[in-house]
Amino acid sequence: MADLDDPEWDRERVGHLLRTCYGMEPAEIELVPEGTSTVNRRVLTTTGRRLFVKEYDPAGDPLTVRAALDMQEYCRAADLPVPRVHANQAGDLLTLFDDTPWCVINEVVGRIATTPMTASRAEHIGSQLGRMHRVLSAYPLPQLHQHSRWRTGTVEDGLARCDRAMAAARLHGHPNLDRLRDQLDQRRHDLRSHVVRLRAGLPDTLVTQGLHADFVRPNILLVTDLVTGIIDFRCAQGSAAWELGRAAHDPRTIAHREDWISTAAAMVATYYCEHPHLPPADVVACGRITLLYLLFSFYGAVPTEEPLAHQDLEDDLARHWEERQTSIRRLLDRLDELEAALQDAVHRSGSGR
């Protein structure tokens, strides 16, 4: 991977990659600190082209990366707002250079939202996700499976993960162990009290298809409330309702807006207009699925073993955990109301076709 302590050497290395593998001449190369699993650079070429250059972990699986880039190009060809992945001079979307996988993608005009969703933003995101799922319903099922602990994981496994999270927090110096202990005690109670009941309300079968599999706020670029870029595909097979629920029930929105139910319903309505082939029962179940997913997720509970590349990432991870805790409570308290709103959104969208 890159030697980030020697920026001049890094710029020379990236420039050599672009010249020898892509026939492009860089004018400016800027390191981007936001990446977590990749090292990223913004590049301006001498012809005025703006690029995003991603360097992957050499220990990772290149087949998984290739599959994600292929899905990204498939969606771009269907006129979704997905940036172009440039093939290298050998015609490959992924380049092995300096024993490391790389890709070169057009830079997208847009920003990552840091604020809760508005209804208009939710509507546009829902329409783009619905279009993407409709397109991907014809895509060959990816080899990678999106985990479904929310459907198949045992309560006992969830309880054990609570114990492991607490042990890791002690080991890595969590800044507020007492608060985390209370939160994990609450999670144990919720797992014991609600998982069986929540699962009993799910459809017997859910539609499985190819998914972006990481369609969340940091991978959706916006200008005002319009989606201008969908980035960082993971490419996995899984439940379309799971991916819809994860987008519609964004923890930042649930935690900070009182109208989060109507916002979720707005996204579901435009989604269903674009992808009416997904069974209505799957669509309505997306809130329940999100709640189960959150109950079995411990992402952000403890500091990472290795410091992240930027302090803002550490802070955002901790904030994300807190917002998820609030979201679980609100979803549990108002699930019946939410599902009634989703049912109404599906009915109104179906009637309008």
Residue frames relative to the residue before (quaternion, step in Angstrom):
aa qw qx qy qz dx dy dz
M 1.0000 0.0000 0.0000 0.0000 0.00 0.00 0.00
A 0.7207 -0.4674 0.3022 0.4134 3.54 -1.30 0.17
D 0.3410 -0.6637 0.6179 0.2480 3.52 -1.30 0.55
L 0.1813 -0.8429 0.4992 0.0862 3.54 0.05 1.34
D 0.5748 0.5755 -0.3849 0.4362 3.59 1.27 -0.10
D 0.7292 0.3235 -0.2068 0.5664 3.60 1.28 -0.17
P 0.1420 -0.8536 0.4934 0.0880 3.60 0.39 1.20
E 0.6239 0.5420 -0.3576 0.4349 3.60 1.02 -0.67
W 0.6441 0.5025 -0.3148 0.4833 3.58 1.00 -0.83
D 0.6419 0.5256 -0.3279 0.4519 3.58 0.99 -0.81
R 0.6502 0.5057 -0.3282 0.4623 3.61 0.92 -0.82
E 0.6400 0.5178 -0.3277 0.4636 3.60 0.99 -0.80
R 0.6487 0.5295 -0.3082 0.4514 3.57 0.99 -0.85
V 0.6805 0.4671 -0.2908 0.4839 3.59 0.88 -0.94
G 0.6295 0.5340 -0.3336 0.4553 3.59 1.01 -0.74
H 0.6438 0.5143 -0.3190 0.4683 3.56 0.99 -0.82
L 0.6072 0.5480 -0.3422 0.4624 3.60 1.03 -0.78
L 0.7102 0.4729 -0.2723 0.4448 3.58 0.74 -1.05
R 0.6780 0.4887 -0.3065 0.4556 3.60 0.93 -0.82
T 0.7668 0.4094 -0.2203 0.4426 3.58 0.72 -1.04
C 0.7701 0.3714 -0.1948 0.4807 3.61 1.01 -0.73
Y 0.8000 0.2754 -0.1282 0.5174 3.60 1.12 -0.60
G 0.4026 -0.7308 0.4684 0.2905 3.59 1.21 -0.19
M 0.5244 0.6154 -0.4112 0.4209 3.56 1.15 0.63
E 0.2571 -0.7627 0.5765 0.1409 3.56 -1.07 0.79
P 0.2597 -0.7916 0.5285 0.1629 3.63 -0.47 1.12
A 0.2686 -0.7338 0.6001 0.1708 3.54 -1.16 0.72
E 0.7890 0.0444 -0.0041 0.6128 3.60 1.07 -0.79
I 0.0512 -0.7720 0.6334 0.0157 3.57 -1.10 0.80
E 0.0226 -0.8135 0.5786 -0.0549 3.56 -0.70 1.15
L 0.3892 -0.7064 0.5429 0.2343 3.58 -0.84 0.99
V 0.2117 -0.7639 0.6009 0.1032 3.58 -1.00 0.93
P 0.3204 -0.8158 0.4485 0.1754 3.64 -0.43 1.15
E 0.5450 0.6850 -0.3925 0.2825 3.64 1.16 -0.29
G 0.5493 0.6644 -0.4025 0.3079 3.62 1.06 -0.53
T 0.2566 -0.7574 0.5808 0.1523 3.57 -1.14 0.68
S 0.8017 0.2132 -0.1114 0.5473 3.61 0.80 -0.97
T 0.7354 0.2866 -0.2056 0.5786 3.59 1.29 -0.01
V 0.3407 -0.6623 0.6106 0.2691 3.53 -1.38 0.22
N 0.1255 -0.8455 0.5190 -0.0057 3.56 -0.56 1.19
R 0.0669 -0.7738 0.6280 0.0482 3.54 -1.21 0.63
R 0.3053 -0.6794 0.6283 0.2246 3.52 -1.28 0.55
V 0.0824 -0.8036 0.5894 0.0018 3.54 -0.93 0.93
L 0.1370 -0.7245 0.6687 0.0957 3.52 -1.14 0.80
T 0.2659 -0.7762 0.5492 0.1586 3.60 -0.67 1.05
T 0.6613 -0.5135 0.3729 0.3999 3.55 -1.30 0.26
T 0.6660 0.4732 -0.3047 0.4896 3.60 1.23 -0.32
G 0.6049 -0.5987 0.3402 0.3999 3.59 1.29 0.10
R 0.4781 0.6610 -0.4491 0.3645 3.59 1.24 0.11
R 0.2312 -0.7670 0.5862 0.1207 3.57 -0.97 0.91
L 0.0666 -0.8283 0.5538 -0.0530 3.53 -0.67 1.20
F 0.2332 -0.7031 0.6494 0.1715 3.50 -1.39 0.35
V 0.1180 -0.8108 0.5729 0.0193 3.58 -0.55 1.21
K 0.1251 -0.8137 0.5675 0.0140 3.57 -0.65 1.18
E 0.1459 -0.7605 0.6301 0.0580 3.54 -0.96 1.02
Y 0.2438 -0.8011 0.5362 0.1062 3.57 -0.63 1.16
D 0.6301 -0.5091 0.4290 0.3997 3.51 -1.34 0.31
P 0.4231 -0.7244 0.4743 0.2669 3.64 -0.64 1.02
A 0.6453 0.5125 -0.3291 0.4612 3.60 1.20 -0.36
G 0.5341 0.6469 -0.3989 0.3703 3.59 1.27 -0.14
D 0.5840 -0.5787 0.4492 0.3495 3.54 -1.37 0.04
P 0.3206 -0.7800 0.4974 0.2036 3.64 -0.36 1.14
L 0.5855 0.5786 -0.3811 0.4210 3.61 1.12 -0.53
T 0.6362 0.5182 -0.3197 0.4739 3.59 1.06 -0.76
V 0.6507 0.5028 -0.3142 0.4744 3.58 0.98 -0.82
R 0.6420 0.5259 -0.3266 0.4522 3.60 0.92 -0.88
A 0.6460 0.5262 -0.3207 0.4504 3.58 0.95 -0.90
A 0.6595 0.5089 -0.3080 0.4596 3.59 0.96 -0.87
L 0.6640 0.4893 -0.3099 0.4728 3.60 0.96 -0.81
D 0.6248 0.5314 -0.3387 0.4610 3.59 1.05 -0.71
M 0.6505 0.5002 -0.3180 0.4749 3.59 0.95 -0.85
Q 0.6226 0.5478 -0.3400 0.4434 3.57 0.99 -0.82
E 0.6871 0.4709 -0.2838 0.4749 3.59 0.91 -0.90
Y 0.5933 0.5624 -0.3504 0.4571 3.59 1.11 -0.66
C 0.6851 0.4686 -0.2774 0.4838 3.57 0.94 -0.89
R 0.6224 0.5288 -0.3471 0.4610 3.60 1.02 -0.71
A 0.6480 0.5280 -0.3174 0.4478 3.59 1.00 -0.82
A 0.6680 0.4649 -0.2871 0.5051 3.58 1.25 -0.43
D 0.5435 -0.6695 0.3601 0.3561 3.59 1.30 0.42
L 0.3554 0.6764 -0.5464 0.3428 3.56 1.04 0.74
P 0.5429 -0.6357 0.4277 0.3437 3.63 -1.12 0.53
V 0.2833 0.7505 -0.5190 0.2951 3.53 0.50 1.31
P 0.4287 -0.7251 0.4646 0.2732 3.63 -0.71 0.94
R 0.5619 -0.6192 0.4436 0.3227 3.53 -1.15 0.72
V 0.2529 -0.6979 0.6481 0.1702 3.53 -1.18 0.78
H 0.3182 -0.7667 0.5276 0.1804 3.59 -0.66 1.07
A 0.3526 -0.6906 0.5876 0.2313 3.55 -0.97 0.87
N 0.4584 -0.6580 0.5149 0.3031 3.56 -1.12 0.65
Q 0.7346 -0.4438 0.2752 0.4332 3.59 -1.26 0.07
A 0.6425 0.4766 -0.3261 0.5037 3.58 1.28 -0.18
G 0.5712 -0.6314 0.3643 0.3774 3.59 1.29 0.06
D 0.5553 0.6129 -0.3794 0.4147 3.59 1.27 0.23
L 0.4518 -0.6910 0.4960 0.2690 3.59 -1.02 0.82
L 0.7391 0.3040 -0.1836 0.5724 3.61 1.19 -0.50
T 0.1727 -0.7991 0.5730 0.0573 3.55 -0.88 0.99
L 0.2200 -0.7348 0.6251 0.1447 3.56 -0.94 0.91
F 0.1227 0.7878 -0.5791 0.1699 3.55 -0.42 1.29
D 0.8303 0.0312 -0.0599 0.5533 3.56 -0.82 1.00
D 0.6333 -0.5713 0.2952 0.4307 3.58 1.11 0.89
T 0.6439 0.4828 -0.3099 0.5063 3.58 1.23 0.47
P 0.4089 -0.6971 0.5182 0.2798 3.65 -0.99 0.72
W 0.0471 -0.7848 0.6178 -0.0109 3.56 -1.09 0.86
C 0.0100 -0.7519 0.6516 0.0996 3.52 -1.35 0.22
V 0.2647 -0.7416 0.6016 0.1345 3.52 -1.29 0.52
I 0.0326 -0.8142 0.5754 -0.0705 3.56 -0.65 1.21
N 0.5391 -0.5896 0.4792 0.3635 3.57 -1.12 0.57
E 0.4297 -0.6673 0.5377 0.2846 3.55 -1.05 0.75
V 0.3131 -0.7537 0.5560 0.1574 3.57 -1.04 0.85
V 0.3890 -0.6633 0.5812 0.2661 3.55 -1.08 0.74
G 0.5354 0.5975 -0.4496 0.3927 3.57 -0.63 1.10
R 0.2987 -0.7424 0.5756 0.1683 3.53 -1.34 0.16
I 0.4740 -0.6089 0.5419 0.3330 3.51 -1.31 0.28
A 0.4239 -0.7093 0.4980 0.2631 3.58 -0.78 0.98
T 0.1799 -0.7745 0.5969 0.1075 3.57 -1.02 0.81
T 0.6569 0.4949 -0.2962 0.4856 3.57 1.30 -0.18
P 0.6346 -0.5104 0.3952 0.4249 3.60 -1.21 0.29
M 0.6045 -0.5850 0.4059 0.3573 3.55 -1.22 0.52
T 0.2978 -0.6720 0.6426 0.2163 3.49 -1.26 0.60
A 0.6554 -0.4983 0.3727 0.4280 3.58 -1.24 0.24
S 0.6614 0.5049 -0.3255 0.4491 3.61 0.92 -0.81
R 0.6353 0.5056 -0.3343 0.4785 3.60 1.02 -0.72
A 0.6427 0.5253 -0.3222 0.4552 3.58 0.95 -0.88
E 0.6414 0.5290 -0.3295 0.4474 3.60 0.96 -0.82
H 0.7000 0.4567 -0.2939 0.4638 3.60 0.85 -0.87
I 0.6236 0.5162 -0.3444 0.4755 3.59 0.99 -0.73
G 0.6541 0.5235 -0.3188 0.4433 3.58 0.93 -0.87
S 0.6564 0.5046 -0.3227 0.4586 3.60 0.93 -0.81
Q 0.6719 0.4871 -0.3056 0.4668 3.61 0.98 -0.80
L 0.6467 0.4989 -0.3246 0.4770 3.59 1.01 -0.75
G 0.6355 0.5248 -0.3337 0.4576 3.60 0.99 -0.77
R 0.6398 0.5068 -0.3189 0.4819 3.58 0.97 -0.83
M 0.6679 0.5080 -0.3109 0.4463 3.58 0.88 -0.93
H 0.6689 0.4824 -0.3117 0.4719 3.61 0.91 -0.83
R 0.6179 0.5295 -0.3519 0.4626 3.60 1.04 -0.68
V 0.6550 0.4977 -0.3027 0.4812 3.59 0.98 -0.85
L 0.7286 0.4472 -0.2466 0.4565 3.59 0.85 -0.97
S 0.5059 0.6371 -0.4411 0.3789 3.61 1.19 -0.17
A 0.6963 0.4156 -0.2649 0.5218 3.61 1.25 -0.37
Y 0.5233 0.6437 -0.4045 0.3849 3.61 1.28 0.00
P 0.5434 -0.6116 0.4417 0.3682 3.64 -0.94 0.75
L 0.5469 -0.6307 0.4279 0.3465 3.58 -0.95 0.85
P 0.4317 -0.7036 0.4969 0.2677 3.62 -0.76 0.98
Q 0.5860 -0.5801 0.4378 0.3583 3.55 -1.24 0.45
L 0.6568 0.5085 -0.3074 0.4642 3.57 1.05 -0.77
H 0.2189 -0.7660 0.5936 0.1139 3.56 -0.95 0.93
Q 0.3846 -0.6794 0.5747 0.2451 3.56 -0.94 0.90
H 0.4797 -0.6896 0.4454 0.3099 3.58 -0.73 0.98
S 0.1644 -0.7924 0.5833 0.0700 3.57 -1.12 0.68
R 0.0774 0.8138 -0.5677 0.0974 3.57 0.85 0.97
W 0.5817 0.5928 -0.3713 0.4152 3.57 1.13 -0.65
R 0.7373 0.3778 -0.2271 0.5120 3.61 1.13 -0.52
T 0.8253 0.2779 -0.0922 0.4828 3.57 0.90 -0.94
G 0.5506 0.6322 -0.4062 0.3636 3.62 1.15 -0.39
T 0.4401 -0.6923 0.5036 0.2710 3.56 -1.05 0.72
V 0.6045 -0.5370 0.4402 0.3903 3.53 -1.23 0.48
E 0.6273 0.5525 -0.3339 0.4356 3.58 1.00 -0.83
D 0.6375 0.5073 -0.3319 0.4755 3.59 1.02 -0.74
G 0.6366 0.5235 -0.3286 0.4612 3.60 0.99 -0.76
L 0.6449 0.5108 -0.3179 0.4713 3.57 1.00 -0.80
A 0.6489 0.5118 -0.3175 0.4649 3.57 1.00 -0.82
R 0.6384 0.5158 -0.3305 0.4661 3.60 1.06 -0.68
C 0.5714 0.5536 -0.3796 0.4722 3.59 1.14 -0.51
D 0.6642 0.5026 -0.3026 0.4632 3.58 0.91 -0.93
R 0.6706 0.4948 -0.3093 0.4580 3.59 0.92 -0.86
A 0.6250 0.5369 -0.3421 0.4518 3.59 1.03 -0.74
M 0.6634 0.4969 -0.3107 0.4653 3.58 0.95 -0.83
A 0.6443 0.5109 -0.3250 0.4672 3.59 0.98 -0.80
A 0.6600 0.4977 -0.3120 0.4682 3.60 0.96 -0.82
A 0.6199 0.5470 -0.3440 0.4451 3.59 1.05 -0.74
R 0.6461 0.5002 -0.3219 0.4782 3.58 0.97 -0.79
L 0.6753 0.5199 -0.2989 0.4294 3.56 0.91 -0.95
H 0.7953 0.3320 -0.1575 0.4823 3.58 0.90 -0.95
G 0.5726 -0.6661 0.3597 0.3148 3.56 1.20 0.41
H 0.0311 0.8134 -0.5770 0.0668 3.56 0.68 1.06
P 0.4774 -0.7200 0.4182 0.2806 3.64 -0.77 0.93
N 0.7987 0.1435 -0.0811 0.5788 3.63 1.16 -0.38
L 0.1308 -0.8462 0.5145 0.0462 3.55 0.36 1.29
D 0.6323 0.5435 -0.3510 0.4261 3.61 0.96 -0.78
R 0.6630 0.4946 -0.3116 0.4677 3.59 0.90 -0.86
L 0.6606 0.4999 -0.3130 0.4644 3.58 0.91 -0.89
R 0.6177 0.5416 -0.3477 0.4519 3.61 0.99 -0.76
D 0.6557 0.4993 -0.3119 0.4727 3.59 0.95 -0.84
Q 0.6570 0.5136 -0.3141 0.4538 3.57 0.96 -0.85
L 0.6845 0.4711 -0.2905 0.4746 3.58 0.94 -0.83
D 0.5873 0.5390 -0.3700 0.4772 3.60 1.12 -0.52
Q 0.6442 0.5054 -0.3142 0.4805 3.58 1.01 -0.81
R 0.6381 0.5258 -0.3302 0.4554 3.58 1.00 -0.83
R 0.6242 0.5291 -0.3428 0.4614 3.61 0.97 -0.77
H 0.6496 0.5123 -0.3126 0.4668 3.57 0.96 -0.88
D 0.6748 0.4985 -0.3012 0.4533 3.59 0.89 -0.90
L 0.6340 0.5283 -0.3349 0.4547 3.58 0.97 -0.79
R 0.6873 0.4760 -0.2859 0.4684 3.57 0.90 -0.91
S 0.7523 0.4578 -0.2189 0.4202 3.57 0.92 -0.94
H 0.8373 0.3144 -0.0969 0.4367 3.58 0.92 -0.85
V 0.5575 0.6597 -0.4067 0.2978 3.62 1.03 -0.65
V 0.6800 0.4883 -0.3081 0.4520 3.60 0.77 -0.96
R 0.6626 0.5078 -0.3025 0.4600 3.58 0.94 -0.89
L 0.6699 0.4996 -0.3075 0.4550 3.58 0.89 -0.89
R 0.6691 0.4989 -0.3084 0.4564 3.59 0.92 -0.84
A 0.6028 0.5766 -0.3601 0.4177 3.58 1.06 -0.66
G 0.6977 0.4713 -0.2701 0.4671 3.60 1.16 -0.50
L 0.5229 0.6321 -0.4198 0.3883 3.61 1.25 0.09
P 0.5739 -0.5470 0.4597 0.4000 3.61 -1.17 0.43
D 0.5988 -0.5835 0.4052 0.3698 3.59 -1.12 0.62
T 0.7812 0.0905 -0.0523 0.6155 3.57 1.06 -0.74
L 0.1658 -0.7645 0.6171 0.0853 3.54 -1.17 0.69
V 0.5388 -0.6357 0.4442 0.3288 3.56 -1.02 0.80
T 0.1533 -0.7676 0.6198 0.0562 3.55 -0.92 1.05
Q 0.1428 0.7772 -0.5992 0.1284 3.57 -0.93 0.91
G 0.6585 -0.4536 0.3923 0.4546 3.54 -1.30 -0.11
L 0.1007 -0.8014 0.5896 0.0068 3.56 -0.98 0.95
H 0.5815 -0.4927 0.5044 0.4058 3.51 -1.34 0.29
A 0.1702 -0.8570 0.4537 0.1752 3.55 1.10 -0.96
D 0.7619 0.1591 -0.1985 0.5956 3.59 1.24 0.28
F 0.2419 0.7967 -0.5088 0.2190 3.55 1.04 0.89
V 0.3115 0.7315 -0.5221 0.3087 3.53 0.30 1.37
R 0.7992 -0.3830 0.1949 0.4202 3.54 -1.32 0.38
P 0.7128 0.4549 -0.3140 0.4318 3.70 0.70 -0.83
N 0.7203 0.4224 -0.2490 0.4906 3.61 1.21 -0.31
I 0.6185 0.4703 -0.3442 0.5271 3.56 1.31 0.42
L 0.1464 -0.8066 0.5703 0.0527 3.58 -0.50 1.21
L 0.1429 -0.8209 0.5529 -0.0045 3.54 -0.94 0.99
V 0.1069 -0.6801 0.7098 0.1488 3.47 -1.45 0.38
T 0.7612 -0.0764 -0.0851 0.6384 3.53 -0.40 1.35
D 0.7654 -0.3223 0.2304 0.5071 3.63 -0.57 -1.08
L 0.5443 0.6203 -0.3915 0.4070 3.59 1.25 0.30
V 0.4328 -0.6944 0.5161 0.2532 3.56 -0.95 0.92
T 0.0925 -0.8056 0.5846 0.0254 3.58 -0.74 1.09
G 0.8213 0.0613 -0.0292 0.5664 3.59 1.18 -0.33
I 0.1126 -0.7340 0.6663 0.0676 3.54 -1.08 0.86
I 0.0209 -0.8440 0.5314 -0.0698 3.57 -0.45 1.21
D 0.8291 0.3102 -0.1892 0.4249 3.52 -1.46 0.01
F 0.0302 0.8012 -0.5887 0.1036 3.54 0.65 1.19
R 0.2708 -0.7288 0.6020 0.1821 3.57 -1.16 0.69
C 0.2133 -0.8218 0.5005 0.1693 3.59 1.17 -0.64
A 0.3637 0.6915 -0.5426 0.3085 3.55 0.01 1.34
Q 0.4132 -0.6590 0.5498 0.3046 3.53 -1.27 0.28
G 0.2372 0.7612 -0.5705 0.1970 3.53 -1.01 0.83
S 0.7117 -0.4431 0.3368 0.4286 3.54 -1.34 -0.16
A 0.4421 -0.6862 0.5117 0.2682 3.56 -0.83 1.01
A 0.6246 0.5450 -0.3413 0.4432 3.59 1.05 -0.71
W 0.6014 0.5487 -0.3600 0.4556 3.60 1.08 -0.65
E 0.6949 0.4651 -0.2936 0.4632 3.60 0.83 -0.93
L 0.6224 0.5231 -0.3405 0.4722 3.60 1.03 -0.72
G 0.6777 0.5011 -0.3025 0.4452 3.59 0.84 -0.92
R 0.6425 0.5350 -0.3264 0.4410 3.56 0.97 -0.83
A 0.6772 0.4655 -0.2885 0.4914 3.59 1.08 -0.71
A 0.7101 0.4839 -0.2735 0.4323 3.58 0.82 -1.00
H 0.7609 0.3138 -0.1705 0.5417 3.58 1.09 -0.69
D 0.0012 -0.8327 0.5467 -0.0878 3.50 0.79 1.19
P 0.4703 -0.7180 0.4271 0.2845 3.63 -0.60 1.07
R 0.6170 0.5424 -0.3649 0.4382 3.60 1.01 -0.65
T 0.6651 0.4915 -0.3009 0.4749 3.57 1.02 -0.77
I 0.6614 0.5041 -0.3149 0.4575 3.59 0.86 -0.91
A 0.7035 0.4926 -0.2719 0.4342 3.57 0.91 -0.93
H 0.8164 0.3076 -0.1161 0.4747 3.59 1.03 -0.71
R 0.7311 0.3477 -0.2476 0.5323 3.63 1.20 0.01
E 0.4187 -0.7098 0.5109 0.2446 3.56 -0.94 0.89
D 0.6994 0.4503 -0.2708 0.4846 3.60 1.18 -0.47
W 0.2320 0.8242 -0.4949 0.1477 3.59 1.17 0.52
I 0.6134 0.5461 -0.3665 0.4373 3.62 1.06 -0.57
S 0.6817 0.4606 -0.2994 0.4832 3.60 0.86 -0.87
T 0.6097 0.5409 -0.3542 0.4586 3.61 1.10 -0.61
A 0.6483 0.5011 -0.3119 0.4810 3.59 0.96 -0.86
A 0.6564 0.5128 -0.3117 0.4572 3.58 0.95 -0.87
A 0.6173 0.5441 -0.3439 0.4524 3.59 1.06 -0.71
M 0.6590 0.4901 -0.3153 0.4756 3.59 0.98 -0.79
V 0.6535 0.5198 -0.3159 0.4506 3.57 0.91 -0.90
A 0.6369 0.5440 -0.3371 0.4299 3.60 0.95 -0.82
T 0.7162 0.4226 -0.2749 0.4827 3.62 0.80 -0.92
Y 0.5689 0.5731 -0.3747 0.4555 3.58 1.14 -0.59
Y 0.7177 0.4599 -0.2645 0.4511 3.58 0.76 -1.04
C 0.5711 0.5653 -0.3803 0.4579 3.60 1.13 -0.49
E 0.7298 0.4203 -0.2315 0.4869 3.59 1.00 -0.82
H 0.7976 0.1734 -0.0763 0.5727 3.61 1.11 -0.59
P 0.0367 0.8544 -0.5160 0.0486 3.59 0.58 1.15
H 0.5496 0.6266 -0.3975 0.3837 3.61 1.27 -0.09
L 0.5480 0.5696 -0.4192 0.4467 3.59 1.20 -0.23
P 0.5111 -0.6694 0.4243 0.3327 3.63 -0.72 0.97
P 0.5621 -0.6225 0.4207 0.3457 3.60 -0.93 0.84
A 0.6158 0.5522 -0.3602 0.4314 3.62 1.01 -0.68
D 0.6227 0.5246 -0.3373 0.4725 3.60 1.06 -0.72
V 0.6622 0.5195 -0.3100 0.4421 3.57 0.91 -0.96
V 0.6887 0.4787 -0.2846 0.4642 3.59 0.84 -0.96
A 0.6560 0.5292 -0.3132 0.4376 3.61 1.09 -0.67
C 0.4821 0.7195 -0.4317 0.2520 3.62 1.18 -0.33
G 0.6250 0.5314 -0.3520 0.4506 3.63 1.09 -0.57
R 0.6458 0.5131 -0.3009 0.4787 3.57 1.00 -0.87
I 0.6382 0.5192 -0.3216 0.4687 3.57 1.03 -0.82
T 0.6420 0.5192 -0.3283 0.4587 3.60 0.94 -0.84
L 0.6443 0.5181 -0.3265 0.4582 3.59 0.94 -0.81
L 0.6596 0.4830 -0.3095 0.4856 3.60 0.92 -0.83
Y 0.6245 0.5418 -0.3337 0.4528 3.59 1.00 -0.82
L 0.6749 0.4894 -0.2954 0.4666 3.58 0.90 -0.90
L 0.6353 0.5410 -0.3374 0.4358 3.60 0.99 -0.76
F 0.7430 0.3770 -0.2148 0.5096 3.60 1.08 -0.67
S 0.6196 0.5408 -0.3449 0.4524 3.61 1.25 0.13
F 0.1033 -0.8017 0.5880 0.0291 3.56 -0.95 0.93
Y 0.2812 0.7841 -0.5045 0.2272 3.55 1.25 0.44
G 0.8122 0.2394 -0.2033 0.4917 3.56 -0.80 1.06
A 0.4689 0.7034 -0.4415 0.3008 3.59 1.24 -0.12
V 0.8021 0.1497 -0.0545 0.5755 3.58 1.00 -0.79
P 0.6016 -0.5442 0.4224 0.4043 3.60 -1.17 0.44
T 0.5321 -0.6129 0.4744 0.3409 3.54 -1.17 0.61
E 0.5947 -0.5818 0.4155 0.3677 3.56 -1.17 0.61
E 0.7518 0.2402 -0.1421 0.5974 3.56 1.04 -0.82
P 0.5183 -0.6389 0.4521 0.3445 3.61 -0.88 0.83
L 0.4525 -0.6667 0.5146 0.2930 3.57 -1.03 0.78
A 0.6997 -0.5305 0.2941 0.3774 3.52 -1.26 0.56
H 0.8002 0.1462 -0.0411 0.5802 3.58 1.11 -0.56
Q 0.5477 -0.6416 0.4199 0.3347 3.60 -0.92 0.86
D 0.5860 0.5816 -0.3743 0.4222 3.58 1.09 -0.63
L 0.6243 0.5371 -0.3410 0.4533 3.60 1.09 -0.66
E 0.6312 0.5185 -0.3225 0.4783 3.57 1.01 -0.79
D 0.6705 0.4962 -0.2974 0.4645 3.58 0.90 -0.93
D 0.6640 0.5064 -0.3085 0.4555 3.58 0.95 -0.86
L 0.6159 0.5443 -0.3414 0.4560 3.58 1.08 -0.71
A 0.6671 0.4864 -0.2995 0.4782 3.59 0.92 -0.88
R 0.6432 0.5124 -0.3222 0.4689 3.59 0.98 -0.80
H 0.6296 0.5493 -0.3292 0.4399 3.57 1.02 -0.84
W 0.6344 0.5216 -0.3280 0.4667 3.59 0.99 -0.82
E 0.6701 0.4957 -0.3086 0.4583 3.60 0.87 -0.90
E 0.6575 0.5035 -0.3129 0.4650 3.60 0.98 -0.81
R 0.6211 0.5250 -0.3424 0.4705 3.58 1.07 -0.63
Q 0.6262 0.5313 -0.3514 0.4496 3.60 0.97 -0.73
T 0.6561 0.4959 -0.3018 0.4822 3.57 0.95 -0.87
S 0.6488 0.5375 -0.3189 0.4341 3.57 0.96 -0.86
I 0.6189 0.5404 -0.3511 0.4490 3.61 0.97 -0.77
R 0.6671 0.5047 -0.3083 0.4530 3.57 0.87 -0.94
R 0.7028 0.4678 -0.2825 0.4554 3.58 0.84 -0.96
L 0.6346 0.5160 -0.3339 0.4686 3.60 1.02 -0.70
L 0.6484 0.5044 -0.3215 0.4710 3.59 0.97 -0.78
D 0.6950 0.4985 -0.2830 0.4342 3.57 0.87 -0.93
R 0.8255 0.2348 -0.0795 0.5070 3.60 1.00 -0.80
L 0.2465 0.8142 -0.5012 0.1588 3.58 1.17 0.47
D 0.6441 0.5195 -0.3391 0.4475 3.61 0.88 -0.83
E 0.6573 0.5049 -0.3050 0.4691 3.58 0.96 -0.89
L 0.6404 0.5279 -0.3199 0.4570 3.56 0.99 -0.85
E 0.6995 0.4727 -0.2945 0.4477 3.59 0.76 -0.97
A 0.6028 0.5332 -0.3595 0.4723 3.60 1.09 -0.59
A 0.6588 0.5009 -0.3090 0.4686 3.60 0.99 -0.81
L 0.6509 0.5029 -0.3171 0.4721 3.59 1.00 -0.78
Q 0.6247 0.5318 -0.3329 0.4648 3.57 1.02 -0.80
D 0.6628 0.5002 -0.3004 0.4694 3.56 0.96 -0.85
A 0.6348 0.5304 -0.3299 0.4549 3.60 1.02 -0.79
V 0.6522 0.5029 -0.3110 0.4744 3.59 0.98 -0.83
H 0.6555 0.5191 -0.3124 0.4508 3.56 0.94 -0.89
R 0.6807 0.4822 -0.2964 0.4651 3.58 0.89 -0.91
S 0.6511 0.5099 -0.3184 0.4634 3.59 0.99 -0.78
G 0.6663 0.5017 -0.2991 0.4636 3.57 1.00 -0.83
S 0.6513 0.5246 -0.3126 0.4505 3.56 1.02 -0.76
G 0.6855 0.5108 -0.2812 0.4361 3.55 1.15 -0.67
R 0.5560 0.6239 -0.4025 0.3736 3.61 1.20 -0.14
